[in-house]
Amino acid sequence: MTATKRQPSGNIVKSAIFALVLSTTLSACHALDVGSVDGSNNSVAALPRIPWEGGPAYFNRFPKAAATGWNNPSFFPIAVFMGKPEHAPQLKAMGINTYMGAEHDGSALSTITRNGIFVLAQSEWSPAEVGDDGRAVGWFVSDECDIGLGCSGSDAAANLADQKAKVAKIRALNDGRFTMANYSNGVLDTYWAQGSMAGLIEAVDVASVDKYAYTSPFVDDQIVHSSHWPQGAKPATSAAYGWLVERMRAYQAPAGNHPNWVFVESAMPLLLDEGSLTISVEQLEGAAWSAIIHEARGLAYFQHNNGTSCGFYSLVECDAERLSKIRAINKSITDLAPVINTQSFRHSFNTTTDTMLKTYEGSAYIFAGIGLGQVPGVKSFKLPVGITGANVEVVGEARTLPVVNGAFTDTFSSEFSHHTYKVAM
Protein backbone atom coordinates (compact mmCIF):
# COMPACT_ATOMS: atom_id res chain seq x y z
CA MET A 1 0.00 0.00 0.00
CA THR A 2 1.29 3.45 -0.84
CA ALA A 3 0.84 6.53 1.32
CA THR A 4 -0.53 9.54 -0.54
CA LYS A 5 -1.56 13.13 0.16
CA ARG A 6 -4.61 15.00 -1.05
CA GLN A 7 -4.99 18.75 -1.29
CA PRO A 8 -8.52 20.13 -0.67
CA SER A 9 -8.80 23.88 -1.13
CA GLY A 10 -5.03 24.28 -1.42
CA ASN A 11 -4.20 22.48 1.80
CA ILE A 12 -1.91 19.45 1.66
CA VAL A 13 -3.26 17.00 4.21
CA LYS A 14 -2.69 13.38 5.13
CA SER A 15 -5.49 11.44 3.47
CA ALA A 16 -5.94 8.11 1.72
CA ILE A 17 -2.97 6.20 3.05
CA PHE A 18 -5.41 3.32 3.20
CA ALA A 19 -8.44 2.40 1.12
CA LEU A 20 -10.86 3.19 3.96
CA VAL A 21 -13.33 5.94 3.08
CA LEU A 22 -12.74 6.64 6.25
CA SER A 23 -11.15 27.81 23.98
CA THR A 24 -9.77 30.30 24.36
CA THR A 25 -6.05 31.08 24.36
CA LEU A 26 -3.78 28.89 26.42
CA SER A 27 -3.28 29.93 30.02
CA ALA A 28 0.23 30.96 30.94
CA CYS A 29 0.28 28.15 33.45
CA HIS A 30 -1.49 24.87 32.78
CA ALA A 31 -1.83 21.77 34.95
CA LEU A 32 -2.52 18.44 33.29
CA ASP A 33 -4.94 15.97 34.85
CA VAL A 34 -3.70 12.43 34.87
CA GLY A 35 -4.19 9.77 37.63
CA SER A 36 -4.80 9.61 41.34
CA VAL A 37 -3.40 11.86 44.05
CA ASP A 38 -0.91 10.08 46.25
CA GLY A 39 -2.12 12.07 49.26
CA SER A 40 1.37 12.64 50.61
CA ASN A 41 0.92 16.36 51.15
CA ASN A 42 -2.34 17.99 52.21
CA SER A 43 -1.36 21.46 50.95
CA VAL A 44 -0.80 20.19 47.43
CA ALA A 45 -3.76 17.80 47.55
CA ALA A 46 -6.02 20.76 48.25
CA LEU A 47 -5.12 22.44 44.97
CA PRO A 48 -7.79 22.40 42.24
CA ARG A 49 -7.53 19.84 39.47
CA ILE A 50 -8.59 19.83 35.84
CA PRO A 51 -11.33 17.41 34.71
CA TRP A 52 -10.06 14.27 33.05
CA GLU A 53 -11.15 10.88 31.79
CA GLY A 54 -9.42 8.84 34.50
CA GLY A 55 -6.08 8.06 32.92
CA PRO A 56 -5.25 4.41 32.21
CA ALA A 57 -8.32 3.31 34.20
CA TYR A 58 -10.40 4.66 31.30
CA PHE A 59 -9.50 1.53 29.34
CA ASN A 60 -11.02 -0.81 31.92
CA ARG A 61 -14.26 -0.47 29.97
CA PHE A 62 -12.68 -2.16 26.93
CA PRO A 63 -11.83 -5.80 27.74
CA LYS A 64 -9.24 -6.28 24.96
CA ALA A 65 -7.32 -3.17 26.01
CA ALA A 66 -7.60 -3.86 29.73
CA ALA A 67 -6.46 -7.46 29.36
CA THR A 68 -3.25 -6.39 27.63
CA GLY A 69 -2.19 -3.56 29.94
CA TRP A 70 -3.69 -0.35 28.61
CA ASN A 71 -4.98 0.21 32.14
CA ASN A 72 -1.44 -0.06 33.52
CA PRO A 73 -0.13 3.25 34.95
CA SER A 74 3.23 2.51 33.34
CA PHE A 75 1.77 2.46 29.82
CA PHE A 76 1.66 5.55 27.59
CA PRO A 77 0.60 5.09 23.94
CA ILE A 78 3.29 6.02 21.41
CA ALA A 79 1.93 5.17 17.98
CA VAL A 80 2.94 5.16 14.34
CA PHE A 81 0.33 5.99 11.73
CA MET A 82 -0.19 3.29 9.10
CA GLY A 83 2.98 1.40 9.84
CA LYS A 84 4.31 -1.26 7.49
CA PRO A 85 3.84 -4.71 9.14
CA GLU A 86 7.36 -5.88 8.32
CA HIS A 87 8.79 -2.85 10.15
CA ALA A 88 7.37 -3.97 13.51
CA PRO A 89 10.73 -5.08 15.00
CA GLN A 90 12.46 -1.81 14.07
CA LEU A 91 9.55 0.29 15.32
CA LYS A 92 9.40 -1.66 18.56
CA ALA A 93 13.08 -0.91 19.06
CA MET A 94 12.28 2.79 18.52
CA GLY A 95 9.85 2.76 21.44
CA ILE A 96 6.70 2.51 19.33
CA ASN A 97 4.06 0.42 21.09
CA THR A 98 1.01 0.92 18.84
CA TYR A 99 0.10 0.93 15.15
CA MET A 100 -2.66 3.46 14.47
CA GLY A 101 -3.81 1.70 11.35
CA ALA A 102 -1.56 -0.76 9.55
CA GLU A 103 -0.76 -1.23 5.89
CA HIS A 104 -2.99 -4.00 4.53
CA ASP A 105 -0.36 -5.52 2.28
CA GLY A 106 -1.22 -9.19 2.57
CA SER A 107 0.70 -9.73 5.81
CA ALA A 108 -1.06 -11.31 8.77
CA LEU A 109 -1.88 -9.00 11.67
CA SER A 110 0.34 -11.22 13.80
CA THR A 111 3.32 -9.91 11.82
CA ILE A 112 2.88 -6.83 14.01
CA THR A 113 1.39 -8.16 17.23
CA ARG A 114 3.85 -11.03 17.74
CA ASN A 115 6.47 -8.32 18.25
CA GLY A 116 4.55 -7.03 21.26
CA ILE A 117 2.97 -4.08 19.44
CA PHE A 118 -0.70 -3.15 19.66
CA VAL A 119 -2.84 -2.45 16.61
CA LEU A 120 -5.83 -0.19 15.99
CA ALA A 121 -7.04 -1.81 12.78
CA GLN A 122 -8.82 0.11 10.03
CA SER A 123 -11.72 -1.33 8.03
CA GLU A 124 -9.40 -2.80 5.38
CA TRP A 125 -8.78 -5.45 8.02
CA SER A 126 -11.90 -7.59 8.27
CA PRO A 127 -13.14 -8.87 11.63
CA ALA A 128 -12.08 -12.33 10.47
CA GLU A 129 -8.52 -11.14 9.78
CA VAL A 130 -8.33 -9.40 13.14
CA GLY A 131 -9.93 -12.37 14.87
CA ASP A 132 -9.33 -12.70 18.59
CA ASP A 133 -5.82 -11.24 18.52
CA GLY A 134 -5.40 -9.82 22.02
CA ARG A 135 -3.08 -7.05 20.89
CA ALA A 136 -5.62 -5.76 18.38
CA VAL A 137 -7.09 -3.52 21.06
CA GLY A 138 -9.10 -1.08 18.95
CA TRP A 139 -10.48 -0.01 15.59
CA PHE A 140 -9.27 3.05 13.72
CA VAL A 141 -12.57 4.39 12.38
CA SER A 142 -11.57 7.21 10.04
CA ASP A 143 -8.96 9.81 9.18
CA GLU A 144 -9.91 13.49 8.84
CA CYS A 145 -13.65 12.97 8.62
CA ASP A 146 -13.99 16.60 9.74
CA ILE A 147 -12.73 17.77 6.34
CA GLY A 148 -14.55 15.12 4.37
CA LEU A 149 -11.64 12.76 3.69
CA GLY A 150 -12.58 9.88 5.95
CA CYS A 151 -16.35 10.14 5.66
CA SER A 152 -18.64 10.07 2.65
CA GLY A 153 -21.09 12.82 3.57
CA SER A 154 -21.81 15.84 1.40
CA ASP A 155 -21.56 18.35 4.27
CA ALA A 156 -20.64 18.56 7.96
CA ALA A 157 -23.90 17.07 9.21
CA ALA A 158 -23.72 14.21 6.73
CA ASN A 159 -20.10 13.48 7.66
CA LEU A 160 -21.07 13.32 11.32
CA ALA A 161 -23.91 10.92 10.51
CA ASP A 162 -21.52 8.77 8.49
CA GLN A 163 -19.00 8.74 11.32
CA LYS A 164 -21.64 7.68 13.83
CA ALA A 165 -22.77 4.91 11.50
CA LYS A 166 -19.19 3.63 11.20
CA VAL A 167 -18.81 3.59 14.97
CA ALA A 168 -22.15 1.86 15.47
CA LYS A 169 -21.14 -0.88 13.04
CA ILE A 170 -17.92 -1.46 14.95
CA ARG A 171 -19.58 -1.46 18.34
CA ALA A 172 -22.08 -4.00 17.08
CA LEU A 173 -19.18 -6.44 16.86
CA ASN A 174 -19.10 -6.37 20.68
CA ASP A 175 -15.49 -7.53 20.56
CA GLY A 176 -14.12 -5.57 23.52
CA ARG A 177 -12.18 -3.08 21.43
CA PHE A 178 -12.31 0.72 21.56
CA THR A 179 -12.86 3.09 18.64
CA MET A 180 -10.52 5.86 17.54
CA ALA A 181 -10.52 8.55 14.86
CA ASN A 182 -8.13 11.28 13.77
CA TYR A 183 -9.24 14.84 12.98
CA SER A 184 -7.65 17.88 11.42
CA ASN A 185 -8.85 21.39 10.49
CA GLY A 186 -12.13 21.04 12.37
CA VAL A 187 -10.49 21.82 15.71
CA LEU A 188 -9.53 25.28 14.41
CA ASP A 189 -13.22 26.29 14.44
CA THR A 190 -12.96 28.12 11.11
CA TYR A 191 -15.12 26.90 8.20
CA TRP A 192 -14.50 23.17 8.46
CA ALA A 193 -16.96 20.86 10.25
CA GLN A 194 -19.10 23.74 11.44
CA GLY A 195 -21.51 22.56 14.13
CA SER A 196 -20.28 18.97 14.03
CA MET A 197 -16.87 18.93 15.71
CA ALA A 198 -18.12 18.22 19.21
CA GLY A 199 -20.19 15.33 17.87
CA LEU A 200 -17.26 13.94 15.88
CA ILE A 201 -14.97 13.89 18.92
CA GLU A 202 -17.70 12.49 21.16
CA ALA A 203 -18.55 9.75 18.66
CA VAL A 204 -15.36 7.79 19.31
CA ASP A 205 -13.65 6.55 22.45
CA VAL A 206 -10.28 8.13 21.64
CA ALA A 207 -9.53 11.00 19.24
CA SER A 208 -6.39 12.57 17.82
CA VAL A 209 -5.51 15.67 15.80
CA ASP A 210 -2.92 16.41 13.13
CA LYS A 211 -1.73 19.88 12.11
CA TYR A 212 1.94 19.99 11.18
CA ALA A 213 2.88 23.42 12.49
CA TYR A 214 6.64 22.96 12.30
CA THR A 215 6.82 21.85 8.69
CA SER A 216 3.91 23.25 6.65
CA PRO A 217 3.60 26.98 5.95
CA PHE A 218 0.07 26.42 4.69
CA VAL A 219 -0.91 24.76 7.97
CA ASP A 220 0.56 27.73 9.85
CA ASP A 221 -1.64 30.07 7.81
CA GLN A 222 -4.68 27.99 8.68
CA ILE A 223 -3.84 28.02 12.38
CA VAL A 224 -3.48 31.79 12.66
CA HIS A 225 -6.92 32.23 11.07
CA SER A 226 -8.53 30.46 14.01
CA SER A 227 -10.31 32.90 16.29
CA HIS A 228 -8.89 30.96 19.23
CA TRP A 229 -5.27 31.52 18.25
CA PRO A 230 -3.50 34.14 20.41
CA GLN A 231 -2.89 37.24 18.33
CA GLY A 232 0.74 37.60 17.35
CA ALA A 233 1.78 34.12 18.44
CA LYS A 234 4.05 32.21 16.09
CA PRO A 235 2.56 28.91 14.89
CA ALA A 236 5.81 27.13 13.97
CA THR A 237 6.58 26.38 17.61
CA SER A 238 6.31 23.43 19.96
CA ALA A 239 3.55 25.28 21.85
CA ALA A 240 1.25 24.95 18.83
CA TYR A 241 1.02 21.20 19.45
CA GLY A 242 -0.14 21.76 23.01
CA TRP A 243 -2.67 24.29 21.74
CA LEU A 244 -4.09 21.66 19.38
CA VAL A 245 -4.79 19.39 22.34
CA GLU A 246 -6.54 22.27 24.07
CA ARG A 247 -8.69 22.78 21.01
CA MET A 248 -9.81 19.15 21.17
CA ARG A 249 -10.68 19.53 24.83
CA ALA A 250 -12.74 22.62 24.01
CA TYR A 251 -15.23 20.39 22.19
CA GLN A 252 -15.68 18.00 25.12
CA ALA A 253 -18.11 18.26 28.02
CA PRO A 254 -16.57 17.92 30.47
CA ALA A 255 -13.18 18.72 28.98
CA GLY A 256 -11.11 15.59 28.60
CA ASN A 257 -13.93 13.10 29.10
CA HIS A 258 -12.27 10.98 26.40
CA PRO A 259 -8.48 10.69 25.83
CA ASN A 260 -6.97 13.03 23.26
CA TRP A 261 -3.79 12.25 21.33
CA VAL A 262 -1.70 14.48 19.07
CA PHE A 263 0.25 13.80 15.88
CA VAL A 264 3.85 14.92 15.53
CA GLU A 265 5.63 14.63 12.20
CA SER A 266 8.91 12.74 12.27
CA ALA A 267 10.31 14.21 9.01
CA MET A 268 8.55 16.12 6.17
CA PRO A 269 4.97 14.75 6.22
CA LEU A 270 4.29 14.41 2.48
CA LEU A 271 4.00 18.16 1.99
CA LEU A 272 3.99 19.98 -1.33
CA ASP A 273 3.41 23.58 -0.24
CA GLU A 274 6.23 26.00 -0.91
CA GLY A 275 8.65 26.33 1.98
CA SER A 276 7.85 22.94 3.52
CA LEU A 277 10.45 21.77 6.02
CA THR A 278 11.74 18.69 7.78
CA ILE A 279 11.19 18.81 11.53
CA SER A 280 14.34 18.76 13.66
CA VAL A 281 14.67 16.24 16.47
CA GLU A 282 14.71 19.10 18.99
CA GLN A 283 11.46 20.45 17.58
CA LEU A 284 9.93 16.97 17.62
CA GLU A 285 10.84 16.61 21.29
CA GLY A 286 9.45 20.01 22.19
CA ALA A 287 6.21 19.33 20.33
CA ALA A 288 5.71 15.98 22.07
CA TRP A 289 6.24 17.41 25.53
CA SER A 290 4.09 20.48 24.87
CA ALA A 291 1.26 18.13 23.93
CA ILE A 292 1.75 16.10 27.10
CA ILE A 293 1.85 19.23 29.25
CA HIS A 294 -1.51 20.14 27.72
CA GLU A 295 -3.07 16.76 28.51
CA ALA A 296 -2.36 14.60 25.52
CA ARG A 297 -2.90 10.99 26.55
CA GLY A 298 -1.03 9.58 23.58
CA LEU A 299 1.43 10.50 20.85
CA ALA A 300 1.21 9.49 17.18
CA TYR A 301 4.00 9.87 14.65
CA PHE A 302 3.31 10.63 11.00
CA GLN A 303 6.43 9.03 9.60
CA HIS A 304 5.78 9.10 5.85
CA ASN A 305 8.26 11.49 4.34
CA ASN A 306 8.95 13.26 1.05
CA GLY A 307 11.92 15.27 2.25
CA THR A 308 15.51 14.47 1.40
CA SER A 309 16.92 13.75 4.85
CA CYS A 310 15.21 10.38 5.40
CA GLY A 311 13.57 7.61 3.42
CA PHE A 312 9.83 7.28 2.95
CA TYR A 313 9.41 5.52 6.33
CA SER A 314 11.30 8.03 8.43
CA LEU A 315 11.12 6.13 11.74
CA VAL A 316 12.96 3.27 10.04
CA GLU A 317 14.92 4.86 7.19
CA CYS A 318 16.56 7.93 8.75
CA ASP A 319 20.23 7.99 9.72
CA ALA A 320 21.28 6.17 12.87
CA GLU A 321 22.03 9.32 14.87
CA ARG A 322 18.59 10.83 14.25
CA LEU A 323 16.83 7.57 15.04
CA SER A 324 18.84 7.21 18.24
CA LYS A 325 17.69 10.65 19.40
CA ILE A 326 14.03 9.90 18.62
CA ARG A 327 14.38 6.59 20.46
CA ALA A 328 15.67 8.52 23.49
CA ILE A 329 12.66 10.88 23.36
CA ASN A 330 10.27 7.94 23.36
CA LYS A 331 12.15 6.34 26.25
CA SER A 332 11.99 9.52 28.32
CA ILE A 333 8.22 9.63 27.89
CA THR A 334 7.85 5.94 28.71
CA ASP A 335 10.10 6.23 31.77
CA LEU A 336 7.91 9.04 33.14
CA ALA A 337 4.61 7.33 32.28
CA PRO A 338 3.84 6.40 35.91
CA VAL A 339 4.03 10.11 36.76
CA ILE A 340 2.27 11.34 33.62
CA ASN A 341 -0.54 8.89 34.32
CA THR A 342 -1.48 10.57 37.62
CA GLN A 343 -3.92 13.41 37.99
CA SER A 344 -2.44 16.90 37.91
CA PHE A 345 -3.02 19.96 40.01
CA ARG A 346 -3.51 23.53 38.90
CA HIS A 347 -0.93 25.93 40.28
CA SER A 348 0.51 29.15 38.88
CA PHE A 349 4.29 28.78 39.07
CA ASN A 350 4.82 31.87 36.92
CA THR A 351 3.36 33.64 33.90
CA THR A 352 6.24 32.88 31.55
CA THR A 353 6.01 29.11 30.98
CA ASP A 354 3.40 26.42 30.45
CA THR A 355 3.53 24.02 33.37
CA MET A 356 1.99 20.83 34.71
CA LEU A 357 2.16 19.79 38.37
CA LYS A 358 1.87 16.21 39.60
CA THR A 359 2.71 14.23 42.72
CA TYR A 360 4.08 10.70 42.77
CA GLU A 361 5.56 8.61 45.57
CA GLY A 362 6.26 11.53 47.88
CA SER A 363 7.66 13.93 45.31
CA ALA A 364 6.23 16.77 43.26
CA TYR A 365 6.92 16.78 39.52
CA ILE A 366 6.83 19.98 37.49
CA PHE A 367 6.81 19.73 33.69
CA ALA A 368 7.56 23.04 31.97
CA GLY A 369 7.96 24.41 28.47
CA ILE A 370 7.67 27.68 26.55
CA GLY A 371 4.06 28.54 25.76
CA LEU A 372 2.44 30.59 23.02
CA GLY A 373 3.49 34.22 23.14
CA GLN A 374 6.24 33.41 25.64
CA VAL A 375 9.95 33.75 25.07
CA PRO A 376 13.02 31.72 26.05
CA GLY A 377 15.20 32.86 28.93
CA VAL A 378 15.65 32.48 32.67
CA LYS A 379 12.45 31.43 34.43
CA SER A 380 11.55 31.44 38.10
CA PHE A 381 9.14 28.86 39.56
CA LYS A 382 7.27 29.61 42.81
CA LEU A 383 6.49 26.33 44.56
CA PRO A 384 3.14 25.66 46.22
CA VAL A 385 2.92 25.80 49.99
CA GLY A 386 3.85 22.43 51.43
CA ILE A 387 6.61 21.57 48.98
CA THR A 388 9.62 22.13 51.15
CA GLY A 389 12.50 20.35 49.43
CA ALA A 390 15.78 22.27 49.50
CA ASN A 391 16.84 21.13 46.03
CA VAL A 392 15.17 20.36 42.72
CA GLU A 393 16.32 17.49 40.55
CA VAL A 394 16.19 18.23 36.82
CA VAL A 395 15.02 14.84 35.60
CA GLY A 396 17.21 13.24 32.95
CA GLU A 397 19.75 16.08 32.95
CA ALA A 398 22.07 15.07 35.82
CA ARG A 399 21.82 18.40 37.61
CA THR A 400 20.07 19.97 40.58
CA LEU A 401 18.85 23.46 41.39
CA PRO A 402 18.63 25.11 44.81
CA VAL A 403 15.29 26.21 46.26
CA VAL A 404 15.54 29.73 47.67
CA ASN A 405 12.60 31.28 49.52
CA GLY A 406 10.24 28.69 48.07
CA ALA A 407 11.33 29.20 44.45
CA PHE A 408 13.92 28.02 41.95
CA THR A 409 15.16 29.32 38.60
CA ASP A 410 16.28 27.66 35.38
CA THR A 411 17.12 28.59 31.80
CA PHE A 412 15.06 27.74 28.70
CA SER A 413 17.35 28.47 25.80
CA SER A 414 14.96 27.90 22.87
CA GLU A 415 11.24 27.98 22.12
CA PHE A 416 11.23 24.16 22.12
CA SER A 417 13.10 23.87 25.44
CA HIS A 418 11.41 21.89 28.18
CA HIS A 419 12.43 20.56 31.58
CA THR A 420 11.00 18.18 34.13
CA TYR A 421 11.65 18.88 37.80
CA LYS A 422 11.38 16.58 40.82
CA VAL A 423 11.31 17.93 44.36
CA ALA A 424 10.65 16.11 47.61
CA MET A 425 7.57 17.12 49.54
N, C-alpha and C positions, 0 to 999 in steps of 0.2 A: 504494500500500500504506500502511496506517495503523499506526503504532506503538501498542501497547497494553501494559498492565500487568495481571498476575494476582496474586492475593493468597492463597497457600496458608497455612493456619494463621495468619492474621492478618498475614503478612509481605507487604508490597508489593514485588514483584521484577520485574525486566525479563524479559518472557517472549516471547509470540508476536508479535514485531515482523515476523516472516515466517512463511509457512505451513509451514515445515519443522517436523516433529515431532522436531524436533531433540532443637625444639619447645620447646617451651621458650621462656622469655621472651627478648626481644632482648638481646644483649650491649650493654653501654654503648658499646663501640667495635666497629664492624663494618667489615671490608674486603671490598669487592666483587671478584669475579674476572672480569675481562674482557680477553683479548688476550694478547699476548706481551710478555715482559720485554725492555726495550731494552738491558739489560746495561751501562748506563753507570755503575753504581755497585755495587760488589761487596757493600757493607754492606747496602744495600737489597735487592739481588737475593737475599741469603741469608735474608730474612724469609720466614716461611711464607705460603702462599697457599691460598685457599679453592677447593675443587673447582668446576669449571665445564664447560660444554658445548663451549667452544672459540671463543666469540664469533662473528663473522661467518663464519668458516671452517666453522661448523656447516652452513651452507646449501650448501656444495659438494656435498652428497649429493643435492640436489634440482636437477636440470638447469635447470628453468624459473627458479627463484630465482637460481641462480648466474649464469645467462646475462644476467640483468638487474640485477646489482649487489648482491644481498643479501649477498654475501660480501665486499663492499667495506668496509674499516674506517671509511669516512666515512659509512656508512649506519646510521641508527637508526630503527626502525619507529615512526611516530607515526600512529595509525589513528583512523578514525571508525567507530563501529558503525552498520551499516545506513544508510549514506549514501544520499541521493537522487541518482541519476545526473546530473541536470541541474545539481546543485550542485558538480560536480567542479572547475570553474575557481575558484570562490570558496574551496573547501576547499584546493585547491592553494596558493592565495595565503595561506592561513592557516598553511601549513607542514605540512598533512596529506599524507602520502605513500602511505597505504594505506586501502582500504575493507575493514573486517572485516564481510563480508556487504554486500550492496547491494540496495536496493529493486528488486524485480522488477516494474517498472511498464510493461513493454512497450518500454523503451529498449534499444538494443543495448549490450552490455558495452563496446564501443568508445567510447560516450559518456563513460565514465570513463577508460579506459586511454589514449585519444588525448591526454588532458591530462597524461600522464606519471605517473598514479597507478596503484598496484598494486591488485589485487583478490583477496580470499579469498572465492570464490563459495560460497554455500550451495546446497542441493540444489534449490531453486526454479530455479536456472540449470542447464539440462541440459548434458551434455558437448558436445552439438552447438552450443548457444548460446555456450559458452565457447570451443570450438574450439581453435585453436592460438595464441590470443592470448598473446604472450610476457609481458605484464604481469599476466596471471591466474596468479599464482605459487603459489596454494594453494587448498585447499577448507576452508571453515568448516563443521565437521561438525555441531556442536550447541551449544545455549545452555542452560546450567544443567541438564544431564543429572543432576547430582548431587542435585537436588531434584525430579527427575521431570518437568521441563518440556520438556527437549529429547530425551528418550528415552521409549520406550513401555512400559517394564517395569513390573511390579507392585510391585517392591521393589528394594532396592539391588543385589542380585546380578543381577536381571533387567535393570536399567538398564545395568549394566556390560556384560552380554552384548550388549545392543542397541547400545551405543556401539562395541564391538569389531566388531560386524557392519557398522555404518556405515563404519567405517574400512577394513575389509577390502574392502568394495565399491568404495571410492574408490581404494585402492591397486591394485586389480585393473585399473583404467584404465591404469596404468603410463604416466602422462602427464608425469612429472617434477615434479609439484607436491607440496607438503607438506600435512599435515593439521593443523588447529587446532580447539580447542574452548574454550569459556568455562565456568567453574564459579563456584559461589557459596557457599552455606552449608556445603558439605561440608568446606571447609578449616578450619572452626572446630572440627571433631572433637567435635560435640555429638551430636545424634540423627540428623542427615542423613547418608546415604551410608555408614553404618557398615560398615566392612570392605571398602569398594570404592574409596575415594578414591585410594589409591596406584595401583590399576589404571586408574582413569579418567584420571589425569594421564599415566601411562605409555602409554596407548593411542594418544595423538596425538603429533605431532612438536613442537608448540608449544601451550602452554596459557595461559589468562589467568584472572583472578579479578575479580569485582565485588562489593564491599560498600561502600555509599555512606555512610561514617562521618561526613562533614561535614554531610550534609543530612537523614538519616533517623533520627529518634529510635528507631524500632523496630529498625533495623539496629544501632544502638549497644547496645541491650539484648541483642540476639543475641550481639554480640561479647563483651561482658563475661561472658556465661555460658560462654564457652570456658574449659576448664581451662588453656589455654596463655596466656591473657591475664594480664599482670602485675596483681596485686591493687592496686586503688586507681588504676590508670592511667585517664586520661580518653580515651574512644574518639573523640570529635569533634576529632581532631588530625591533623596531617599524618603523624605517626609511625605512625598506624594503617595507612596505605597501605603503608608499608615492612614492617610486621608481617605484612600479608596475603601479601606476596611470600615472607617467611620461612615462613609456613605452607605454601605450595605446595612450597617446597624440602624441607620436613620429610617429604613423601610420596615423595621421590625418592631413589634409591640408585644411584650417589652423588648427593648434593644438587646440583641444577643440571645434571643430565645432559641435560635438554631445556631450551630457553629458556622463561622465565616472563614474562608481561606482566601489567600491572595496569590496571584501569579507573579513570578519574577522571571524575566528573561535571562537565559544563561549565555547568550551571545547576541546576534542580530536576528530578531524573531521574524524572519521572512518578510522584511520590509522593503518597499519599493519607493517610498517617498524620499524626495531629495533631502540630503543631509542626515539620512539614517546612520546610526552608530552601532557599534558593538559595546555592550555594557562591560565595564571593568569589574574585576573581582571585588574591589573595594566598594564599588557602587552596589553590586549584588548583595554584599554583606550588609551594607547600610539599609538597603531596601527591605531585606528579610527581617532585620531587627526592628525597623520602624513599624512594619506590619504587626509583629508580635507585641510591641509596646502598645499598639492600638487594638489589641484583642483578636488578632488573627489566631485561629485554632488549628491552622494547617498552612503549609507552604507548598505551592506547585510550581515546578519549573517548566517553562516553555523552551525546550532545548533545540527545536528545529531552527536551522541557521542558514542564512544566505550571505553572510559576511565572509571575509577572506581569512580570518584568524583561526577558524576551526572548521571541521567538517560539518556535514549536514546534521549529524547527531552530536551536538556540542558537549553533552555530558559524557560522551564516550570518545569523541574524535578530536578533542582539543589537545594541546601539548601537555606533557606530564606535570609541569610546574603549575599551570592554571588549574588542572584537575585536582592536584594536591591541595591547593588553596580552597577550592570549593568543597572538597571532602572535609577539610578542617572546619569550615563554616557549619556544615551539616552536623558534624560531631559536637560542636559547641552548643548547638541548639538541643541536640539529643541529650547531652550531658546535663543540661539545665532543665530538661523536661519535668522532673519532679517538682521543681520550683514553679516553672511556668504553669503547670497544671494545678495550681492552688489559686484560690480567689484573692483578688487584689483589693487594696484599700485606696481611697482617694486622699491624697495629701499634696499640698502645694509646696514643693521643695524650693521653687524659684519661678520666675516668669520667663526664663531664657532657654529652657530645654523642655522636651517632652519626656515624661517620666512615668514609671509604673512601680508601685510598691507592693511587695509581698512579704510574707513571713513563712519560714520553713525551718523546722527543727531548732528552734531557739535563736534564729538569726533573722534579721531583716535583709531583704534583697531589693536593691534599687536599680532599675534598668533605665538608662537615659540615652537620648539622642537629640540631635538638632531638629526642631520642628519647623513648620512652615512660617516664613517671615522672620525666623531667628537666624543668628549668625554664629559662626565658630568663635572660639575664644576661651578664656578662663571662666569657669562657672562655679558658683557657690551653691551648696545644697544644705538647707536648714532641716535638720532631722526632727521627726515628731517627738513630742514629749514621751519619755519612757524608753527611748533607744539611747542607751548610755555608754555604748562601747567607746573606748578611747582611740581606736584605730579602725580604718575601713580597708578591707581587702578588695583590691580591684581584680575581679575574677578573671582568670586566664591570662593575666598580664604580669604576674610575679612581682607585684609592688603593693605597697600599702600607703594610706594617706592618714594623717593625724586628724582627729576631731578636736576642734577648738571652739569653745563656747557653743556646743551643740550643732556645729556646722563643719563641713569640709569643702575643699575646692579641688578642681581638676581641670585639665585642659582638653578641649575638643578642637582638634586642628583643622578639620574639614567638615563640610556639610553632611558627609556620610559617617562621621565619627560617632561611635557609640561606646558606652562602657557599662559594665555590670558591677555593682558594689555589694559587698556582704559585710554586715556589721552585727556584732553580738548585741542581743537585747538584755 
